[in-house]
């Protein structure tokens, strides 16, 4: 299994971010081919230091790294990436990796 | 369900990091009370820009944020946190959050 981990930096207007994310971006992202699961953080993100640089963390799982690359290269993937410009101007950190049990 | 997401920054000696993580830290971290699953990234972490700031990403799930706090506050949790100084000198970003389906 492989993961697409998307960490959204703290936006200037969290309420506007949440509204756009939940009403629009989720709908766009769910169209990615090959998604096996799609979970997001609920409520505030805590860090040991007290403040987190991230407002929302999304996790999408796929069968493999190849499936992630195929998804991002598809028309649906290009639309999802392009949609980031509509709400994630504060920045986004994206990581993709194979997973295994520790 | 709640997640403890631990992102290890690129270490100066990746081979030494991997050896210590897999032989020692995993053993220590598995003793945390209340852990429901523990997965780690396998192989390199990719980012759209090409270079990832992270060498390894670990994901531990618990029943709730309270369970994470209890785990970190336990003797086993204190030992796991203290063990970071033995191999994660390049830095570590920790996030804790409740999860929900998107």
N, CA and C atoms of all chains as a GROMACS GRO file, in nm:
protein
  612
    1UNK      N    1   0.085  -0.119   0.000
    1UNK     CA    2   0.000   0.000   0.000
    1UNK      C    3   0.089   0.124   0.000
    2UNK      N    4   0.040   0.229  -0.060
    2UNK     CA    5   0.116   0.354  -0.065
    2UNK      C    6   0.027   0.469  -0.022
    3UNK      N    7   0.091   0.573   0.028
    3UNK     CA    8   0.015   0.686   0.082
    3UNK      C    9   0.051   0.817   0.016
    4UNK      N   10  -0.053   0.895  -0.006
    4UNK     CA   11  -0.038   1.035  -0.048
    4UNK      C   12  -0.078   1.119   0.072
    5UNK      N   13   0.021   1.182   0.135
    5UNK     CA   14  -0.001   1.258   0.258
    5UNK      C   15   0.006   1.406   0.224
    6UNK      N   16  -0.103   1.477   0.250
    6UNK     CA   17  -0.112   1.618   0.212
    6UNK      C   18  -0.133   1.702   0.337
    7UNK      N   19  -0.033   1.786   0.367
    7UNK     CA   20  -0.038   1.866   0.489
    7UNK      C   21  -0.056   2.013   0.450
    8UNK      N   22  -0.168   2.068   0.489
    8UNK     CA   23  -0.200   2.207   0.455
    8UNK      C   24  -0.152   2.300   0.565
    9UNK      N   25  -0.072   2.399   0.527
    9UNK     CA   26  -0.022   2.495   0.623
    9UNK      C   27  -0.135   2.585   0.671
   10UNK      N   28  -0.114   2.647   0.787
   10UNK     CA   29  -0.220   2.728   0.846
   10UNK      C   30  -0.264   2.840   0.753
   11UNK      N   31  -0.390   2.844   0.715
   11UNK     CA   32  -0.439   2.946   0.621
   11UNK      C   33  -0.474   3.076   0.694
   12UNK      N   34  -0.477   3.186   0.621
   12UNK     CA   35  -0.513   3.314   0.685
   12UNK      C   36  -0.659   3.316   0.732
   13UNK      N   37  -0.746   3.242   0.664
   13UNK     CA   38  -0.888   3.240   0.700
   13UNK      C   39  -0.932   3.093   0.713
   14UNK      N   40  -0.914   3.036   0.833
   14UNK     CA   41  -0.944   2.893   0.849
   14UNK      C   42  -1.088   2.855   0.814
   15UNK      N   43  -1.182   2.942   0.845
   15UNK     CA   44  -1.322   2.908   0.818
   15UNK      C   45  -1.346   2.899   0.667
   16UNK      N   46  -1.288   2.992   0.593
   16UNK     CA   47  -1.304   2.989   0.447
   16UNK      C   48  -1.235   2.865   0.389
   17UNK      N   49  -1.117   2.833   0.444
   17UNK     CA   50  -1.046   2.713   0.400
   17UNK      C   51  -1.133   2.590   0.421
   18UNK      N   52  -1.185   2.575   0.541
   18UNK     CA   53  -1.264   2.455   0.574
   18UNK      C   54  -1.387   2.443   0.483
   19UNK      N   55  -1.450   2.556   0.460
   19UNK     CA   56  -1.569   2.554   0.376
   19UNK      C   57  -1.535   2.508   0.235
   20UNK      N   58  -1.429   2.565   0.179
   20UNK     CA   59  -1.391   2.527   0.042
   20UNK      C   60  -1.345   2.382   0.038
   21UNK      N   61  -1.264   2.344   0.137
   21UNK     CA   62  -1.211   2.207   0.137
   21UNK      C   63  -1.324   2.105   0.141
   22UNK      N   64  -1.415   2.125   0.234
   22UNK     CA   65  -1.518   2.023   0.256
   22UNK      C   66  -1.625   2.022   0.146
   23UNK      N   67  -1.654   2.138   0.091
   23UNK     CA   68  -1.761   2.144  -0.009
   23UNK      C   69  -1.712   2.120  -0.151
   24UNK      N   70  -1.587   2.156  -0.177
   24UNK     CA   71  -1.539   2.152  -0.315
   24UNK      C   72  -1.421   2.057  -0.334
   25UNK      N   73  -1.315   2.076  -0.255
   25UNK     CA   74  -1.194   1.997  -0.283
   25UNK      C   75  -1.215   1.848  -0.258
   26UNK      N   76  -1.289   1.814  -0.154
   26UNK     CA   77  -1.314   1.672  -0.126
   26UNK      C   78  -1.383   1.606  -0.247
   27UNK      N   79  -1.476   1.677  -0.304
   27UNK     CA   80  -1.549   1.623  -0.420
   27UNK      C   81  -1.454   1.601  -0.537
   28UNK      N   82  -1.364   1.696  -0.559
   28UNK     CA   83  -1.266   1.685  -0.667
   28UNK      C   84  -1.168   1.572  -0.640
   29UNK      N   85  -1.118   1.566  -0.516
   29UNK     CA   86  -1.016   1.466  -0.482
   29UNK      C   87  -1.071   1.324  -0.484
   30UNK      N   88  -1.198   1.310  -0.450
   30UNK     CA   89  -1.258   1.176  -0.449
   30UNK      C   90  -1.268   1.115  -0.589
   31UNK      N   91  -1.252   1.199  -0.690
   31UNK     CA   92  -1.256   1.148  -0.828
   31UNK      C   93  -1.125   1.087  -0.874
   32UNK      N   94  -1.019   1.102  -0.792
   32UNK     CA   95  -0.891   1.042  -0.830
   32UNK      C   96  -0.908   0.892  -0.849
   33UNK      N   97  -0.858   0.838  -0.960
   33UNK     CA   98  -0.870   0.694  -0.980
   33UNK      C   99  -0.776   0.617  -0.886
   34UNK      N  100  -0.827   0.507  -0.833
   34UNK     CA  101  -0.742   0.419  -0.754
   34UNK      C  102  -0.733   0.449  -0.605
   35UNK      N  103  -0.809   0.547  -0.557
   35UNK     CA  104  -0.806   0.579  -0.414
   35UNK      C  105  -0.871   0.466  -0.334
   36UNK      N  106  -0.801   0.415  -0.233
   36UNK     CA  107  -0.855   0.307  -0.150
   36UNK      C  108  -0.916   0.359  -0.021
   37UNK      N  109  -0.861   0.465   0.033
   37UNK     CA  110  -0.918   0.529   0.152
   37UNK      C  111  -0.879   0.676   0.150
   38UNK      N  112  -0.958   0.757   0.218
   38UNK     CA  113  -0.936   0.902   0.218
   38UNK      C  114  -0.984   0.952   0.354
   39UNK      N  115  -0.888   0.981   0.440
   39UNK     CA  116  -0.923   1.033   0.572
   39UNK      C  117  -0.859   1.170   0.590
   40UNK      N  118  -0.920   1.249   0.676
   40UNK     CA  119  -0.867   1.382   0.704
   40UNK      C  120  -0.868   1.405   0.855
   41UNK      N  121  -0.782   1.497   0.897
   41UNK     CA  122  -0.781   1.534   1.038
   41UNK      C  123  -0.911   1.604   1.073
   42UNK      N  124  -0.953   1.580   1.198
   42UNK     CA  125  -1.080   1.636   1.247
   42UNK      C  126  -1.046   1.726   1.364
   43UNK      N  127  -1.073   1.854   1.348
   43UNK     CA  128  -1.041   1.947   1.456
   43UNK      C  129  -0.896   1.988   1.453
   44UNK      N  130  -0.851   2.051   1.561
   44UNK     CA  131  -0.715   2.105   1.563
   44UNK      C  132  -0.608   1.998   1.563
   45UNK      N  133  -0.493   2.030   1.505
   45UNK     CA  134  -0.377   1.943   1.505
   45UNK      C  135  -0.284   1.989   1.617
   46UNK      N  136  -0.249   1.894   1.703
   46UNK     CA  137  -0.162   1.927   1.816
   46UNK      C  138  -0.019   1.889   1.784
   47UNK      N  139   0.074   1.964   1.842
   47UNK     CA  140   0.215   1.930   1.834
   47UNK      C  141   0.273   1.940   1.973
   48UNK      N  142   0.378   1.864   2.003
   48UNK     CA  143   0.436   1.869   2.138
   48UNK      C  144   0.475   2.010   2.179
   49UNK      N  145   0.524   2.090   2.085
   49UNK     CA  146   0.562   2.226   2.116
   49UNK      C  147   0.444   2.317   2.145
   50UNK      N  148   0.324   2.274   2.104
   50UNK     CA  149   0.204   2.353   2.132
   50UNK      C  150   0.139   2.405   2.006
   51UNK      N  151   0.216   2.456   1.912
   51UNK     CA  152   0.157   2.507   1.789
   51UNK      C  153   0.199   2.420   1.671
   52UNK      N  154   0.101   2.387   1.589
   52UNK     CA  155   0.128   2.308   1.469
   52UNK      C  156   0.134   2.398   1.348
   53UNK      N  157   0.225   2.374   1.256
   53UNK     CA  158   0.226   2.453   1.132
   53UNK      C  159   0.117   2.410   1.036
   54UNK      N  160   0.046   2.303   1.071
   54UNK     CA  161  -0.053   2.247   0.979
   54UNK      C  162  -0.196   2.268   1.029
   55UNK      N  163  -0.282   2.303   0.935
   55UNK     CA  164  -0.423   2.323   0.966
   55UNK      C  165  -0.504   2.196   0.942
   56UNK      N  166  -0.468   2.124   0.838
   56UNK     CA  167  -0.543   2.003   0.801
   56UNK      C  168  -0.446   1.904   0.736
   57UNK      N  169  -0.463   1.778   0.770
   57UNK     CA  170  -0.380   1.672   0.712
   57UNK      C  171  -0.473   1.570   0.646
   58UNK      N  172  -0.451   1.548   0.517
   58UNK     CA  173  -0.531   1.451   0.441
   58UNK      C  174  -0.444   1.332   0.406
   59UNK      N  175  -0.503   1.214   0.414
   59UNK     CA  176  -0.430   1.090   0.384
   59UNK      C  177  -0.511   1.008   0.285
   60UNK      N  178  -0.452   0.985   0.169
   60UNK     CA  179  -0.517   0.901   0.067
   60UNK      C  180  -0.428   0.780   0.044
   61UNK      N  181  -0.488   0.662   0.050
   61UNK     CA  182  -0.410   0.542   0.024
   61UNK      C  183  -0.444   0.485  -0.113
   62UNK      N  184  -0.340   0.424  -0.172
   62UNK     CA  185  -0.350   0.361  -0.304
   62UNK      C  186  -0.280   0.226  -0.297
   63UNK      N  187  -0.294   0.147  -0.402
   63UNK     CA  188  -0.231   0.015  -0.402
   63UNK      C  189  -0.078   0.021  -0.409
   64UNK      N  190  -0.025   0.125  -0.472
   64UNK     CA  191   0.120   0.132  -0.494
   64UNK      C  192   0.161   0.274  -0.530
   65UNK      N  193   0.291   0.299  -0.531
   65UNK     CA  194   0.341   0.429  -0.575
   65UNK      C  195   0.302   0.453  -0.721
   66UNK      N  196   0.304   0.347  -0.802
   66UNK     CA  197   0.264   0.361  -0.941
   66UNK      C  198   0.121   0.407  -0.955
   67UNK      N  199   0.035   0.358  -0.865
   67UNK     CA  200  -0.106   0.399  -0.868
   67UNK      C  201  -0.121   0.546  -0.831
   68UNK      N  202  -0.038   0.594  -0.739
   68UNK     CA  203  -0.042   0.737  -0.703
   68UNK      C  204   0.001   0.821  -0.823
   69UNK      N  205   0.110   0.780  -0.886
   69UNK     CA  206   0.159   0.856  -1.001
   69UNK      C  207   0.056   0.857  -1.115
   70UNK      N  208  -0.007   0.742  -1.136
   70UNK     CA  209  -0.110   0.736  -1.239
   70UNK      C  210  -0.228   0.827  -1.205
   71UNK      N  211  -0.264   0.828  -1.076
   71UNK     CA  212  -0.377   0.912  -1.033
   71UNK      C  213  -0.346   1.060  -1.054
   72UNK      N  214  -0.224   1.101  -1.014
   72UNK     CA  215  -0.189   1.243  -1.027
   72UNK      C  216  -0.173   1.283  -1.173
   73UNK      N  217  -0.138   1.187  -1.257
   73UNK     CA  218  -0.121   1.218  -1.398
   73UNK      C  219  -0.251   1.217  -1.478
   74UNK      N  220  -0.356   1.165  -1.416
   74UNK     CA  221  -0.486   1.158  -1.486
   74UNK      C  222  -0.549   1.296  -1.494
   75UNK      N  223  -0.652   1.308  -1.575
   75UNK     CA  224  -0.724   1.436  -1.583
   75UNK      C  225  -0.781   1.474  -1.447
   76UNK      N  226  -0.831   1.374  -1.373
   76UNK     CA  227  -0.887   1.402  -1.240
   76UNK      C  228  -0.778   1.450  -1.145
   77UNK      N  229  -0.659   1.390  -1.158
   77UNK     CA  230  -0.548   1.431  -1.073
   77UNK      C  231  -0.501   1.572  -1.105
   78UNK      N  232  -0.495   1.603  -1.232
   78UNK     CA  233  -0.455   1.738  -1.272
   78UNK      C  234  -0.557   1.841  -1.221
   79UNK      N  235  -0.684   1.803  -1.221
   79UNK     CA  236  -0.787   1.894  -1.171
   79UNK      C  237  -0.772   1.914  -1.020
   80UNK      N  238  -0.740   1.806  -0.948
   80UNK     CA  239  -0.725   1.817  -0.802
   80UNK      C  240  -0.605   1.904  -0.767
   81UNK      N  241  -0.495   1.886  -0.839
   81UNK     CA  242  -0.376   1.968  -0.813
   81UNK      C  243  -0.403   2.114  -0.847
   82UNK      N  244  -0.471   2.136  -0.960
   82UNK     CA  245  -0.502   2.273  -1.000
   82UNK      C  246  -0.594   2.340  -0.899
   83UNK      N  247  -0.682   2.261  -0.836
   83UNK     CA  248  -0.776   2.318  -0.738
   83UNK      C  249  -0.706   2.370  -0.613
   84UNK      N  250  -0.585   2.322  -0.585
   84UNK     CA  251  -0.512   2.369  -0.467
   84UNK      C  252  -0.496   2.521  -0.468
   85UNK      N  253  -0.477   2.576  -0.586
   85UNK     CA  254  -0.456   2.721  -0.598
   85UNK      C  255  -0.578   2.800  -0.550
   86UNK      N  256  -0.693   2.732  -0.542
   86UNK     CA  257  -0.816   2.802  -0.503
   86UNK      C  258  -0.833   2.818  -0.352
   87UNK      N  259  -0.752   2.744  -0.272
   87UNK     CA  260  -0.774   2.753  -0.127
   87UNK      C  261  -0.647   2.730  -0.045
   88UNK      N  262  -0.539   2.681  -0.106
   88UNK     CA  263  -0.421   2.643  -0.028
   88UNK      C  264  -0.304   2.738  -0.052
   89UNK      N  265  -0.332   2.866  -0.060
   89UNK     CA  266  -0.227   2.963  -0.090
   89UNK      C  267  -0.123   2.972   0.022
   90UNK      N  268  -0.158   2.929   0.142
   90UNK     CA  269  -0.060   2.933   0.253
   90UNK      C  270   0.046   2.825   0.238
   91UNK      N  271   0.023   2.732   0.146
   91UNK     CA  272   0.123   2.630   0.122
   91UNK      C  273   0.075   2.491   0.158
   92UNK      N  274   0.135   2.393   0.094
   92UNK     CA  275   0.098   2.255   0.117
   92UNK      C  276   0.224   2.170   0.101
   93UNK      N  277   0.240   2.075   0.192
   93UNK     CA  278   0.354   1.982   0.186
   93UNK      C  279   0.301   1.844   0.152
   94UNK      N  280   0.349   1.790   0.042
   94UNK     CA  281   0.298   1.662  -0.008
   94UNK      C  282   0.409   1.556  -0.002
   95UNK      N  283   0.376   1.442   0.055
   95UNK     CA  284   0.470   1.330   0.062
   95UNK      C  285   0.401   1.205   0.008
   96UNK      N  286   0.478   1.124  -0.063
   96UNK     CA  287   0.426   1.000  -0.121
   96UNK      C  288   0.523   0.889  -0.088
   97UNK      N  289   0.471   0.778  -0.038
   97UNK     CA  290   0.560   0.669   0.004
   97UNK      C  291   0.487   0.538   0.015
   98UNK      N  292   0.565   0.430  -0.005
   98UNK     CA  293   0.515   0.296   0.025
   98UNK      C  294   0.510   0.282   0.176
   99UNK      N  295   0.421   0.196   0.224
   99UNK     CA  296   0.408   0.175   0.368
   99UNK      C  297   0.432   0.029   0.403
  100UNK      N  298   0.478   0.008   0.525
  100UNK     CA  299   0.485  -0.129   0.577
  100UNK      C  300   0.461  -0.125   0.727
  101UNK      N  301   0.423  -0.238   0.783
  101UNK     CA  302   0.407  -0.245   0.927
  101UNK      C  303   0.544  -0.232   0.993
  102UNK      N  304   0.547  -0.161   1.104
  102UNK     CA  305   0.675  -0.142   1.175
  102UNK      C  306   0.720  -0.271   1.242
  103UNK      N  307  -1.091   0.753   1.597
  103UNK     CA  308  -0.951   0.713   1.593
  103UNK      C  309  -0.863   0.838   1.586
  104UNK      N  310  -0.746   0.828   1.644
  104UNK     CA  311  -0.654   0.942   1.643
  104UNK      C  312  -0.516   0.895   1.599
  105UNK      N  313  -0.442   0.988   1.543
  105UNK     CA  314  -0.312   0.952   1.486
  105UNK      C  315  -0.198   1.032   1.546
  106UNK      N  316  -0.088   0.962   1.568
  106UNK     CA  317   0.038   1.024   1.605
  106UNK      C  318   0.129   1.009   1.483
  107UNK      N  319   0.153   1.122   1.416
  107UNK     CA  320   0.229   1.122   1.291
  107UNK      C  321   0.368   1.180   1.319
  108UNK      N  322   0.470   1.100   1.293
  108UNK     CA  323   0.607   1.140   1.327
  108UNK      C  324   0.689   1.144   1.198
  109UNK      N  325   0.735   1.264   1.163
  109UNK     CA  326   0.809   1.283   1.039
  109UNK      C  327   0.954   1.316   1.073
  110UNK      N  328   1.043   1.227   1.036
  110UNK     CA  329   1.186   1.244   1.064
  110UNK      C  330   1.254   1.318   0.951
  111UNK      N  331   1.321   1.426   0.984
  111UNK     CA  332   1.393   1.504   0.883
  111UNK      C  333   1.514   1.425   0.835
  112UNK      N  334   1.562   1.459   0.716
  112UNK     CA  335   1.673   1.385   0.657
  112UNK      C  336   1.796   1.385   0.748
  113UNK      N  337   1.843   1.269   0.788
  113UNK     CA  338   1.958   1.260   0.879
  113UNK      C  339   2.089   1.269   0.802
  114UNK      N  340   2.197   1.304   0.873
  114UNK     CA  341   2.328   1.311   0.806
  114UNK      C  342   2.376   1.173   0.762
  115UNK      N  343   2.339   1.068   0.835
  115UNK     CA  344   2.383   0.932   0.802
  115UNK      C  345   2.259   0.843   0.795
  116UNK      N  346   2.196   0.835   0.677
  116UNK     CA  347   2.070   0.759   0.666
  116UNK      C  348   2.084   0.612   0.707
  117UNK      N  349   2.196   0.549   0.674
  117UNK     CA  350   2.213   0.407   0.708
  117UNK      C  351   2.216   0.387   0.858
  118UNK      N  352   2.286   0.476   0.928
  118UNK     CA  353   2.291   0.466   1.074
  118UNK      C  354   2.154   0.492   1.134
  119UNK      N  355   2.083   0.589   1.078
  119UNK     CA  356   1.946   0.619   1.124
  119UNK      C  357   1.858   0.495   1.110
  120UNK      N  358   1.860   0.437   0.990
  120UNK     CA  359   1.773   0.321   0.965
  120UNK      C  360   1.803   0.206   1.059
  121UNK      N  361   1.932   0.184   1.080
  121UNK     CA  362   1.973   0.074   1.167
  121UNK      C  363   1.921   0.096   1.309
  122UNK      N  364   1.939   0.217   1.359
  122UNK     CA  365   1.894   0.245   1.496
  122UNK      C  366   1.741   0.242   1.504
  123UNK      N  367   1.678   0.301   1.406
  123UNK     CA  368   1.531   0.305   1.409
  123UNK      C  369   1.472   0.164   1.412
  124UNK      N  370   1.518   0.081   1.320
  124UNK     CA  371   1.457  -0.051   1.304
  124UNK      C  372   1.494  -0.148   1.416
  125UNK      N  373   1.616  -0.135   1.468
  125UNK     CA  374   1.659  -0.230   1.571
  125UNK      C  375   1.624  -0.186   1.712
  126UNK      N  376   1.616  -0.056   1.733
  126UNK     CA  377   1.599  -0.007   1.870
  126UNK      C  378   1.470   0.072   1.889
  127UNK      N  379   1.451   0.177   1.806
  127UNK     CA  380   1.338   0.265   1.835
  127UNK      C  381   1.204   0.195   1.815
  128UNK      N  382   1.194   0.110   1.714
  128UNK     CA  383   1.067   0.038   1.693
  128UNK      C  384   1.031  -0.045   1.816
  129UNK      N  385   1.131  -0.108   1.875
  129UNK     CA  386   1.108  -0.190   1.994
  129UNK      C  387   1.057  -0.104   2.109
  130UNK      N  388   1.118   0.013   2.124
  130UNK     CA  389   1.078   0.106   2.231
  130UNK      C  390   0.938   0.160   2.205
  131UNK      N  391   0.912   0.200   2.079
  131UNK     CA  392   0.783   0.263   2.046
  131UNK      C  393   0.668   0.163   2.054
  132UNK      N  394   0.696   0.038   2.025
  132UNK     CA  395   0.589  -0.063   2.031
  132UNK      C  396   0.539  -0.088   2.173
  133UNK      N  397   0.614  -0.041   2.271
  133UNK     CA  398   0.572  -0.059   2.411
  133UNK      C  399   0.472   0.046   2.456
  134UNK      N  400   0.449   0.147   2.371
  134UNK     CA  401   0.351   0.251   2.408
  134UNK      C  402   0.215   0.186   2.434
  135UNK      N  403   0.152   0.218   2.544
  135UNK     CA  404   0.020   0.159   2.571
  135UNK      C  405  -0.086   0.218   2.478
  136UNK      N  406  -0.176   0.133   2.428
  136UNK     CA  407  -0.290   0.181   2.350
  136UNK      C  408  -0.268   0.194   2.201
  137UNK      N  409  -0.150   0.152   2.151
  137UNK     CA  410  -0.124   0.162   2.007
  137UNK      C  411  -0.211   0.060   1.932
  138UNK      N  412  -0.286   0.105   1.832
  138UNK     CA  413  -0.371   0.014   1.754
  138UNK      C  414  -0.305  -0.030   1.625
  139UNK      N  415  -0.224   0.056   1.566
  139UNK     CA  416  -0.148   0.018   1.446
  139UNK      C  417  -0.023   0.105   1.442
  140UNK      N  418   0.078   0.055   1.373
  140UNK     CA  419   0.207   0.125   1.367
  140UNK      C  420   0.267   0.093   1.231
  141UNK      N  421   0.261   0.187   1.141
  141UNK     CA  422   0.318   0.168   1.008
  141UNK      C  423   0.425   0.274   0.984
  142UNK      N  424   0.519   0.239   0.897
  142UNK     CA  425   0.625   0.333   0.862
  142UNK      C  426   0.644   0.335   0.711
  143UNK      N  427   0.701   0.443   0.664
  143UNK     CA  428   0.731   0.452   0.521
  143UNK      C  429   0.839   0.352   0.486
  144UNK      N  430   0.828   0.299   0.365
  144UNK     CA  431   0.922   0.197   0.317
  144UNK      C  432   0.993   0.254   0.196
  145UNK      N  433   1.123   0.273   0.207
  145UNK     CA  434   1.196   0.330   0.095
  145UNK      C  435   1.187   0.481   0.093
  146UNK      N  436   1.229   0.541  -0.018
  146UNK     CA  437   1.234   0.687  -0.024
  146UNK      C  438   1.096   0.751  -0.023
  147UNK      N  439   1.092   0.874   0.031
  147UNK     CA  440   0.969   0.953   0.031
  147UNK      C  441   0.979   1.052  -0.085
  148UNK      N  442   0.877   1.051  -0.169
  148UNK     CA  443   0.876   1.140  -0.286
  148UNK      C  444   0.793   1.264  -0.256
  149UNK      N  445   0.829   1.373  -0.319
  149UNK     CA  446   0.751   1.495  -0.313
  149UNK      C  447   0.739   1.548  -0.455
  150UNK      N  448   0.630   1.621  -0.485
  150UNK     CA  449   0.613   1.672  -0.621
  150UNK      C  450   0.731   1.755  -0.668
  151UNK      N  451   0.793   1.831  -0.577
  151UNK     CA  452   0.909   1.912  -0.615
  151UNK      C  453   1.032   1.827  -0.643
  152UNK      N  454   1.032   1.702  -0.597
  152UNK     CA  455   1.144   1.614  -0.624
  152UNK      C  456   1.220   1.573  -0.499
  153UNK      N  457   1.245   1.666  -0.409
  153UNK     CA  458   1.317   1.634  -0.286
  153UNK      C  459   1.224   1.648  -0.167
  154UNK      N  460   1.227   1.548  -0.082
  154UNK     CA  461   1.146   1.552   0.039
  154UNK      C  462   1.233   1.592   0.157
  155UNK      N  463   1.180   1.673   0.248
  155UNK     CA  464   1.258   1.706   0.369
  155UNK      C  465   1.256   1.591   0.470
  156UNK      N  466   1.178   1.487   0.439
  156UNK     CA  467   1.162   1.379   0.536
  156UNK      C  468   1.227   1.250   0.489
  157UNK      N  469   1.290   1.183   0.585
  157UNK     CA  470   1.356   1.056   0.556
  157UNK      C  471   1.264   0.938   0.588
  158UNK      N  472   1.187   0.952   0.693
  158UNK     CA  473   1.099   0.842   0.735
  158UNK      C  474   0.975   0.902   0.801
  159UNK      N  475   0.861   0.843   0.772
  159UNK     CA  476   0.735   0.887   0.832
  159UNK      C  477   0.673   0.768   0.904
  160UNK      N  478   0.646   0.787   1.032
  160UNK     CA  479   0.584   0.682   1.113
  160UNK      C  480   0.443   0.725   1.152
  161UNK      N  481   0.350   0.629   1.149
  161UNK     CA  482   0.211   0.658   1.182
  161UNK      C  483   0.163   0.558   1.285
  162UNK      N  484   0.125   0.610   1.400
  162UNK     CA  485   0.071   0.525   1.507
  162UNK      C  486  -0.073   0.568   1.532
  163UNK      N  487  -0.165   0.472   1.533
  163UNK     CA  488  -0.304   0.507   1.560
  163UNK      C  489  -0.343   0.460   1.700
  164UNK      N  490  -0.433   0.538   1.758
  164UNK     CA  491  -0.484   0.513   1.893
  164UNK      C  492  -0.637   0.534   1.888
  165UNK      N  493  -0.704   0.499   1.997
  165UNK     CA  494  -0.849   0.514   2.000
  165UNK      C  495  -0.893   0.660   2.003
  166UNK      N  496  -0.812   0.747   2.062
  166UNK     CA  497  -0.854   0.887   2.081
  166UNK      C  498  -0.732   0.974   2.110
  167UNK      N  499  -0.752   1.105   2.105
  167UNK     CA  500  -0.645   1.197   2.145
  167UNK      C  501  -0.606   1.174   2.291
  168UNK      N  502  -0.704   1.143   2.374
  168UNK     CA  503  -0.675   1.115   2.514
  168UNK      C  504  -0.582   0.996   2.529
  169UNK      N  505  -0.603   0.896   2.444
  169UNK     CA  506  -0.518   0.777   2.449
  169UNK      C  507  -0.375   0.811   2.407
  170UNK      N  508  -0.359   0.902   2.311
  170UNK     CA  509  -0.224   0.944   2.270
  170UNK      C  510  -0.155   1.017   2.386
  171UNK      N  511  -0.230   1.108   2.447
  171UNK     CA  512  -0.171   1.184   2.558
  171UNK      C  513  -0.133   1.092   2.674
  172UNK      N  514  -0.218   0.993   2.701
  172UNK     CA  515  -0.188   0.898   2.809
  172UNK      C  516  -0.063   0.817   2.774
  173UNK      N  517  -0.054   0.777   2.645
  173UNK     CA  518   0.062   0.698   2.602
  173UNK      C  519   0.191   0.778   2.616
  174UNK      N  520   0.188   0.903   2.572
  174UNK     CA  521   0.309   0.986   2.578
  174UNK      C  522   0.347   1.019   2.723
  175UNK      N  523   0.247   1.024   2.808
  175UNK     CA  524   0.273   1.055   2.948
  175UNK      C  525   0.318   0.935   3.030
  176UNK      N  526   0.303   0.816   2.975
  176UNK     CA  527   0.341   0.694   3.048
  176UNK      C  528   0.493   0.680   3.052
  177UNK      N  529   0.540   0.590   3.136
  177UNK     CA  530   0.684   0.566   3.142
  177UNK      C  531   0.737   0.520   3.005
  178UNK      N  532   0.658   0.437   2.936
  178UNK     CA  533   0.699   0.388   2.804
  178UNK      C  534   0.705   0.505   2.704
  179UNK      N  535   0.611   0.596   2.715
  179UNK     CA  536   0.609   0.713   2.627
  179UNK      C  537   0.727   0.804   2.652
  180UNK      N  538   0.757   0.825   2.779
  180UNK     CA  539   0.872   0.908   2.813
  180UNK      C  540   1.002   0.846   2.761
  181UNK      N  541   1.009   0.712   2.766
  181UNK     CA  542   1.128   0.644   2.714
  181UNK      C  543   1.138   0.660   2.563
  182UNK      N  544   1.024   0.651   2.494
  182UNK     CA  545   1.024   0.664   2.348
  182UNK      C  546   1.066   0.806   2.306
  183UNK      N  547   1.013   0.905   2.376
  183UNK     CA  548   1.050   1.044   2.346
  183UNK      C  549   1.198   1.067   2.375
  184UNK      N  550   1.244   1.015   2.488
  184UNK     CA  551   1.386   1.033   2.525
  184UNK      C  552   1.477   0.965   2.423
  185UNK      N  553   1.430   0.855   2.365
  185UNK     CA  554   1.512   0.781   2.268
  185UNK      C  555   1.536   0.860   2.140
  186UNK      N  556   1.448   0.958   2.111
  186UNK     CA  557   1.466   1.038   1.989
  186UNK      C  558   1.603   1.104   1.985
  187UNK      N  559   1.653   1.143   2.101
  187UNK     CA  560   1.782   1.212   2.106
  187UNK      C  561   1.897   1.122   2.058
  188UNK      N  562   1.871   0.990   2.056
  188UNK     CA  563   1.976   0.896   2.016
  188UNK      C  564   1.992   0.879   1.865
  189UNK      N  565   1.894   0.929   1.787
  189UNK     CA  566   1.906   0.906   1.642
  189UNK      C  567   1.841   1.016   1.557
  190UNK      N  568   1.759   1.103   1.616
  190UNK     CA  569   1.682   1.200   1.537
  190UNK      C  570   1.733   1.342   1.555
  191UNK      N  571   1.864   1.356   1.558
  191UNK     CA  572   1.920   1.489   1.583
  191UNK      C  573   1.892   1.586   1.469
  192UNK      N  574   1.858   1.536   1.350
  192UNK     CA  575   1.827   1.624   1.238
  192UNK      C  576   1.690   1.690   1.254
  193UNK      N  577   1.612   1.640   1.350
  193UNK     CA  578   1.482   1.701   1.376
  193UNK      C  579   1.368   1.608   1.346
  194UNK      N  580   1.256   1.635   1.411
  194UNK     CA  581   1.138   1.553   1.395
  194UNK      C  582   1.016   1.642   1.409
  195UNK      N  583   0.919   1.625   1.322
  195UNK     CA  584   0.795   1.701   1.328
  195UNK      C  585   0.684   1.605   1.369
  196UNK      N  586   0.619   1.637   1.480
  196UNK     CA  587   0.516   1.547   1.534
  196UNK      C  588   0.380   1.616   1.529
  197UNK      N  589   0.281   1.544   1.477
  197UNK     CA  590   0.145   1.596   1.472
  197UNK      C  591   0.050   1.491   1.532
  198UNK      N  592  -0.049   1.540   1.605
  198UNK     CA  593  -0.147   1.451   1.667
  198UNK      C  594  -0.286   1.504   1.637
  199UNK      N  595  -0.374   1.416   1.592
  199UNK     CA  596  -0.508   1.464   1.552
  199UNK      C  597  -0.607   1.350   1.547
  200UNK      N  598  -0.733   1.388   1.569
  200UNK     CA  599  -0.843   1.294   1.545
  200UNK      C  600  -0.859   1.281   1.396
  201UNK      N  601  -0.912   1.167   1.353
  201UNK     CA  602  -0.930   1.142   1.210
  201UNK      C  603  -1.078   1.114   1.179
  202UNK      N  604  -1.114   1.146   1.057
  202UNK     CA  605  -1.247   1.107   1.009
  202UNK      C  606  -1.240   1.080   0.859
  203UNK      N  607  -1.335   1.003   0.810
  203UNK     CA  608  -1.340   0.982   0.665
  203UNK      C  609  -1.376   1.113   0.596
  204UNK      N  610  -1.314   1.137   0.482
  204UNK     CA  611  -1.340   1.262   0.408
  204UNK      C  612  -1.478   1.255   0.342
   0.00000   0.00000   0.00000
